[in-house]
Amino acid sequence: MFCDISRESPTIDEEIDAALDFLTGKITSHDSIQNLNPSEESVRNGKIVFFDNSPSIRGIKTDNQEVYESILLALKVSKNNPDGFSPDSKSYV
């Protein structure tokens, strides 16, 4: 589920716990999942060199009347690193 760089983070468990603690209650409903912008992908020599996708879920309602919004990060895969994410790649919220 996570890229190698995220999995290697020494605080990944704490970051996941903080995200899960943020949402209170049980989710009872949500709006449809949408992309904020169209997905894009470029492939060169069988390797993905660019990928952009920004899915979002709005109107996430819980049983304690809280409402949340989730906007996932879009990831651009660097052409300089054919194995995936690299420091010069860009992410958007």
HUHU-V917229 format. One record per backbone hydrogen bond with DSSP energy under -0.5 kcal/mol. CO is the residue of the C=O (numbers start at 1). NH is the residue of the N-H. E is the energy in kcal/mol with one decimal. If there is no record, write none. Layout:
BEGIN
CO:NH:E
CO:NH:E
END
This chain:
BEGIN
3:7:-2.5
4:8:-1.7
6:9:-1.4
9:12:-1.4
11:15:-2.5
12:16:-2.3
13:17:-2.5
14:18:-2.4
15:19:-1.9
16:20:-2.4
17:21:-2.6
18:22:-1.4
19:23:-1.0
22:24:-0.5
26:63:-2.0
29:61:-2.7
32:58:-0.6
34:56:-3.4
37:54:-0.6
40:52:-2.4
42:49:-2.4
42:50:-1.3
44:47:-1.9
47:44:-3.0
47:49:-0.6
50:42:-2.3
52:40:-2.1
54:36:-2.9
55:72:-2.6
56:34:-2.6
57:70:-3.2
58:31:-2.5
59:61:-0.8
60:68:-2.7
61:28:-3.2
61:29:-1.4
62:65:-1.6
66:62:-2.1
68:60:-2.5
69:71:-0.5
70:57:-3.0
70:72:-0.6
74:92:-1.1
75:77:-0.6
78:81:-1.1
81:84:-2.1
86:89:-2.4
90:76:-1.4
92:74:-1.6
END
